[in-house]
Structures are given as C-alpha cells and as structure tokens.
Amino acid sequence: MQNFNAHLNFKGQYLQLQHEKIYYYTFGSGPTLLFIHGHRSDALRYQGLLQSLSDYVSVIAPDLPGCGQTPPYQNAPHTMQKYAQTLKEFIEKLELKNLILMGGSMGGIICLRLYPLIKNRVSKNILIATPADSSFFTPATKKKAALAKFLAPFLLKTRLIPWLIQKIINNDFLMRFIQEKTLPEYANNREVIEFEIKQWRAMNFTVWLQSLNDLAKTHLKNLDIQITQPTLIIETKKNQYYDSDQNLNFLKKIAPNHQVIFIPWETHVPKGNLSKDLFDQFRNKFENFLKN
C-alpha cells in the first residue's frame, strides 16, 4: 500500500479549540485549500488527489471529530451541522481567508452547511459526489436510510451491540473475510482490501452510526444556500446512492457560477486510495479552476 507519510512532504498536528482537539495535515504551497473528507474515512482516503492538488495549493486536511486522529465529541452527536460549527471555529482559530473549500461525499454536505457560516472567507468551492438532499436518493438508498433512522436510536441506547461490532472491526481475520466477500471485485487486490479495513477503523462504530443517521435525513433543499463564488462540481454520471441528474441540477441552481466535471466512476466513491489518476484525467480543468 502507498505510504502516505513517506510519500508526501507534510506534517500532522493538533489544534486545540474551545471544546475539541482537531488533528489536521498540511502540505503544499500557494492559496489555501481546506479539504473535508467523507463518511467512514479520514483525510487520507483522498491522499493521491490531494497530493496532486498540493502542486498548486496549500492543502489543509483535518480529520473530523471521531475520525482518524481526532477524538470524538464527548457531549454532542456527530451531525453535519455540528461538524460545520466545529470547522467554523477551526477556520477562525487558524485565521484562514480566501479559502478554496473542498469536500467529498459527506464532506461536500458539510461544506454546504459550512459555507453560509464562513462565506466571506471563501474564494472558491469544489464539491465531489455530494448528495445534497435525501429526496434525490435512489429507492434502494431510501429503504436503507429508513432502516438506519429506525435502528439508530435503539442501537445508540445499547452498549453491547456497538461494542461487539467494534470488536469485529478491530479483528484482522474477520474484517479481511468480510471485505473479500462484500467486495468480490477486489478480493485479490490486497492493497485495496487493507486500505478499506483501515478506513473502517478510521471511524468508530458509534460515530459511524450517529453520522449515518444524520446523513439519512439530509435536506439541504430546505436551507437558503446561495453560493456566489466559482464552484467546481465533480459528479458521477451514474451513482448507486442518488439520482445524479436531480442532484446536479440542484447544485447548479444554488451555485450558478459553476463548472462541471463528469467522472467515469461506476460507484459513488471508488474503493481504495483515491489516487492522482482523477486529477490527471482532468488536469487542465483543475488547473484552470485553481488558477483563474
């Protein structure tokens, strides 16, 4: 597996906020790009893409509370709005301005919730495969979302089931077996299987469940979000979780000053490290957006 620490010239450090301690990575030089990662992951899932972007910008990539190296909230649920409020404090503490705000999947949802809180500090936005509203979910995803909303309150009240599931996640043999069975197309790709196991362990099960329950109730159409800055929308032509056309039309409506890149993914977010291949495929569009 690609060793992120060895491959990139970057450093990780903690920033103490009023109630939270946030771990974040910094690398590259140039205008500041704040990257927000997605669900069941940490900032390192997008390491290859961020590596390429760091040739043009100074990347700041925090691990969200309860993910990666950042401790979970102690007295608050892990919701998109809470994450946005924490990141607002993070941005103000670092005195960041003229930000390029970038998020992938859940990270894009957080960006959309964060934007109204810091819009005067934002210069550009990049949204990758961002499901903006649960009304755009496919029928299968709506069923899963309904199940998540039904089960989450019960599971969060118990300690035994989350404890057992976490034990399974921490067991190398069981996780390797589960990943090979659920990802048969990658069963012989040890690098991807090991990377996915690492990503499962990047977010403990309680945080995973709380945030998943909140994602199932995503309703950004109900918010008055109007993005005035240039926005790069990176969307899949077909997404197994939501209707790409409906989602894209909504994003284009709230961000009229937009550019669109359609990516040839056959899934919501590919498994394994999101490598620089994505950047290399659309290098000219990325360069033009970042420089102009």
C-alpha positions as CSV (number, residue, x, y, z in Angstrom):
1,M,0.0,0.0,0.0
2,Q,1.2,3.5,-0.8
3,N,2.7,5.0,2.4
4,F,1.2,8.5,2.7
5,N,3.5,9.7,5.4
6,A,6.6,8.7,3.3
7,H,5.2,9.9,0.0
8,L,4.1,13.4,0.9
9,N,6.1,16.2,2.4
10,F,3.5,17.1,5.0
11,K,3.0,17.3,8.7
12,G,0.2,16.4,11.0
13,Q,-0.6,18.3,14.2
14,Y,-3.4,19.1,16.7
15,L,-5.2,22.3,17.0
16,Q,-7.0,22.9,20.4
17,L,-10.4,24.5,20.0
18,Q,-12.6,25.5,22.9
19,H,-14.0,22.0,23.4
20,E,-12.4,19.9,20.7
21,K,-8.9,18.9,19.6
22,I,-8.6,18.6,15.8
23,Y,-5.9,16.7,14.1
24,Y,-5.0,18.0,10.6
25,Y,-2.5,17.6,7.8
26,T,-0.8,20.4,5.9
27,F,1.3,20.2,2.7
28,G,1.9,22.1,-0.5
29,S,2.2,25.8,-1.1
30,G,0.0,28.5,-2.6
31,P,-3.6,29.5,-2.0
32,T,-5.2,27.7,0.9
33,L,-7.5,24.7,0.2
34,L,-9.4,23.2,3.1
35,F,-10.4,19.6,2.3
36,I,-13.3,17.9,4.2
37,H,-13.3,14.1,3.9
38,G,-16.4,11.8,3.7
39,H,-18.1,9.2,5.8
40,R,-16.3,6.1,7.1
41,S,-13.0,7.6,6.3
42,D,-10.4,10.2,7.3
43,A,-8.5,12.8,5.3
44,L,-6.1,10.1,3.9
45,R,-8.7,8.4,1.7
46,Y,-8.2,11.2,-0.9
47,Q,-4.4,11.2,-0.4
48,G,-3.5,10.8,-4.1
49,L,-5.8,13.6,-5.3
50,L,-4.6,15.9,-2.5
51,Q,-1.0,15.1,-3.4
52,S,-1.6,16.4,-7.0
53,L,-3.5,19.4,-5.8
54,S,-0.6,20.3,-3.5
55,D,1.4,21.3,-6.5
56,Y,-0.9,24.3,-6.9
57,V,-2.3,25.0,-3.4
58,S,-1.6,24.7,0.2
59,V,-3.8,21.9,1.5
60,I,-5.2,21.7,5.0
61,A,-7.0,18.4,5.6
62,P,-8.5,17.9,9.1
63,D,-9.7,14.6,10.4
64,L,-13.3,15.2,11.6
65,P,-14.2,14.5,15.2
66,G,-14.4,10.8,15.7
67,C,-12.4,10.1,12.6
68,G,-8.7,9.3,12.1
69,Q,-6.6,11.0,14.8
70,T,-9.3,13.4,16.0
71,P,-11.1,12.4,19.2
72,P,-14.9,12.1,19.0
73,Y,-17.3,14.6,20.6
74,Q,-17.9,13.9,24.2
75,N,-21.2,15.6,24.8
76,A,-22.7,16.1,21.3
77,P,-23.9,13.9,18.4
78,H,-21.8,13.6,15.3
79,T,-24.0,15.5,12.8
80,M,-23.3,17.5,9.7
81,Q,-24.3,20.8,11.3
82,K,-22.1,20.1,14.4
83,Y,-19.2,19.3,12.1
84,A,-19.8,22.6,10.3
85,Q,-19.8,24.6,13.5
86,T,-16.6,22.9,14.6
87,L,-14.9,23.6,11.3
88,K,-16.0,27.3,11.5
89,E,-14.1,27.5,14.8
90,F,-11.2,25.7,13.3
91,I,-11.0,28.2,10.4
92,E,-11.3,31.2,12.7
93,K,-8.6,29.9,15.0
94,L,-6.2,29.4,12.1
95,E,-7.3,32.8,10.7
96,L,-7.9,31.3,7.3
97,K,-9.1,33.6,4.5
98,N,-9.6,33.3,0.7
99,L,-10.3,29.6,1.1
100,I,-10.9,27.1,-1.6
101,L,-13.5,24.9,0.2
102,M,-13.5,21.3,-1.0
103,G,-15.4,18.3,0.2
104,G,-16.1,14.7,-1.0
105,S,-19.4,12.9,-0.5
106,M,-20.3,13.6,3.2
107,G,-17.6,16.2,3.2
108,G,-19.4,18.0,0.4
109,I,-22.6,18.1,2.5
110,I,-20.6,19.6,5.4
111,C,-19.1,22.2,3.0
112,L,-22.6,23.2,2.0
113,R,-23.6,23.6,5.7
114,L,-20.4,25.4,6.5
115,Y,-20.5,27.8,3.6
116,P,-23.2,30.2,5.0
117,L,-21.2,30.4,8.2
118,I,-17.9,31.5,6.5
119,K,-18.9,32.7,3.1
120,N,-16.8,35.9,3.4
121,R,-13.7,33.7,3.9
122,V,-14.4,31.5,0.8
123,S,-13.0,32.2,-2.7
124,K,-13.9,29.0,-4.5
125,N,-15.7,25.7,-3.9
126,I,-15.1,22.2,-5.1
127,L,-17.8,19.5,-4.5
128,I,-17.1,15.9,-5.2
129,A,-20.0,13.4,-5.5
130,T,-22.1,15.4,-2.9
131,P,-25.6,14.0,-2.2
132,A,-27.4,17.3,-1.4
133,D,-30.8,16.0,-0.4
134,S,-32.3,12.7,0.6
135,S,-35.2,13.3,-1.9
136,F,-32.6,12.5,-4.6
137,F,-31.8,9.1,-3.1
138,T,-32.5,6.0,-5.2
139,P,-35.3,3.7,-4.0
140,A,-32.8,1.3,-2.6
141,T,-31.0,4.1,-0.7
142,K,-34.3,5.4,0.7
143,K,-35.0,2.0,2.1
144,K,-31.6,1.8,3.7
145,A,-32.0,5.4,5.0
146,A,-35.4,4.5,6.6
147,L,-33.8,1.4,8.2
148,A,-30.9,3.5,9.6
149,K,-33.3,6.0,11.0
150,F,-35.4,3.2,12.6
151,L,-32.4,1.2,14.1
152,A,-30.1,4.0,15.1
153,P,-31.9,5.2,18.2
154,F,-32.1,1.7,19.5
155,L,-28.5,0.8,18.8
156,L,-27.2,4.0,20.2
157,K,-29.0,3.3,23.5
158,T,-27.3,-0.1,23.9
159,R,-23.7,-0.7,24.6
160,L,-23.3,-4.3,23.8
161,I,-24.1,-4.3,20.1
162,P,-21.8,-1.3,19.2
163,W,-19.1,-3.0,21.4
164,L,-19.5,-6.3,19.5
165,I,-19.4,-4.6,16.1
166,Q,-16.3,-2.6,17.1
167,K,-14.7,-5.9,18.2
168,I,-15.4,-7.3,14.7
169,I,-14.0,-4.2,13.0
170,N,-10.8,-4.5,15.0
171,N,-10.3,-8.2,14.2
172,D,-7.9,-8.5,11.2
173,F,-9.1,-12.0,10.1
174,L,-12.9,-11.2,10.3
175,M,-12.5,-7.9,8.5
176,R,-10.4,-9.4,5.8
177,F,-13.0,-12.1,5.3
178,I,-15.9,-9.6,5.3
179,Q,-14.2,-7.2,2.9
180,E,-13.3,-10.0,0.4
181,K,-17.0,-11.2,0.5
182,T,-18.6,-7.8,0.2
183,L,-16.0,-6.5,-2.4
184,P,-15.5,-9.6,-4.6
185,E,-14.1,-7.5,-7.4
186,Y,-11.2,-6.6,-5.1
187,A,-10.8,-9.9,-3.4
188,N,-7.4,-10.5,-5.0
189,N,-6.3,-6.9,-4.5
190,R,-4.7,-6.9,-1.1
191,E,-3.8,-3.2,-1.2
192,V,-7.4,-2.2,-1.6
193,I,-8.7,-4.7,1.0
194,E,-6.2,-3.5,3.5
195,F,-6.9,0.1,2.7
196,E,-10.7,-0.4,3.2
197,I,-10.1,-2.1,6.6
198,K,-8.0,0.8,7.6
199,Q,-10.8,3.2,6.6
200,W,-13.4,1.2,8.6
201,R,-11.2,1.7,11.6
202,A,-10.8,5.4,10.9
203,M,-14.3,6.0,12.4
204,N,-15.6,4.1,15.5
205,F,-19.0,2.4,15.2
206,T,-20.9,4.8,17.4
207,V,-19.6,7.8,15.4
208,W,-20.4,5.9,12.2
209,L,-23.9,5.3,13.3
210,Q,-24.7,8.8,14.5
211,S,-23.3,10.4,11.4
212,L,-25.1,7.9,9.1
213,N,-28.4,8.5,10.9
214,D,-27.9,12.3,10.2
215,L,-26.9,11.7,6.6
216,A,-30.1,9.7,6.1
217,K,-32.0,12.9,7.0
218,T,-30.1,15.3,4.7
219,H,-32.5,18.1,3.5
220,L,-30.3,20.9,2.1
221,K,-33.2,21.9,-0.2
222,N,-34.8,23.3,2.9
223,L,-31.9,25.7,3.5
224,D,-31.5,29.0,1.7
225,I,-28.0,28.3,0.3
226,Q,-26.8,30.7,-2.4
227,I,-23.2,30.3,-3.4
228,T,-21.8,33.3,-5.3
229,Q,-18.2,32.2,-5.7
230,P,-16.9,30.0,-8.5
231,T,-17.8,26.3,-7.8
232,L,-16.4,23.2,-9.4
233,I,-19.0,20.4,-9.3
234,I,-17.4,16.9,-9.8
235,E,-20.2,14.5,-10.4
236,T,-20.7,10.8,-11.4
237,K,-22.8,10.2,-14.5
238,K,-24.4,7.3,-12.6
239,N,-24.4,7.0,-8.8
240,Q,-25.7,4.0,-6.9
241,Y,-26.9,6.2,-4.0
242,Y,-28.7,9.0,-5.6
243,D,-30.1,10.4,-8.9
244,S,-27.1,12.2,-10.4
245,D,-29.3,14.4,-12.7
246,Q,-31.5,15.7,-10.0
247,N,-28.6,16.2,-7.6
248,L,-26.6,18.1,-10.3
249,N,-29.5,20.3,-11.2
250,F,-29.9,21.4,-7.6
251,L,-26.2,22.1,-7.1
252,K,-26.1,24.1,-10.3
253,K,-29.1,26.1,-9.1
254,I,-27.6,27.1,-5.8
255,A,-24.2,27.7,-7.4
256,P,-24.9,29.5,-10.7
257,N,-21.2,30.4,-11.2
258,H,-20.3,26.7,-11.7
259,Q,-18.2,24.4,-13.8
260,V,-19.0,20.7,-14.1
261,I,-16.7,17.7,-14.4
262,F,-18.3,14.3,-15.1
263,I,-16.2,11.5,-13.7
264,P,-16.3,7.9,-15.1
265,W,-16.8,6.2,-11.7
266,E,-19.2,3.3,-11.7
267,T,-19.8,3.7,-7.9
268,H,-20.3,6.6,-5.5
269,V,-16.7,6.7,-4.3
270,P,-14.2,4.1,-5.5
271,K,-12.7,1.8,-3.0
272,G,-9.0,2.2,-2.1
273,N,-6.9,5.4,-2.2
274,L,-8.5,8.0,-4.5
275,S,-5.3,8.4,-6.5
276,K,-4.0,11.2,-8.5
277,D,-5.5,9.5,-11.6
278,L,-8.6,11.6,-11.1
279,F,-6.6,14.8,-11.2
280,D,-4.5,13.6,-14.1
281,Q,-7.7,12.8,-16.2
282,F,-8.9,16.4,-15.8
283,R,-5.7,18.3,-15.1
284,N,-6.5,21.2,-17.5
285,K,-9.9,21.8,-15.9
286,F,-8.4,21.6,-12.4
287,E,-5.5,23.9,-13.3
288,N,-7.8,26.5,-14.9
289,F,-10.2,26.5,-12.0
290,L,-7.5,26.8,-9.4
291,K,-5.5,29.5,-11.2
292,N,-8.3,31.7,-12.5
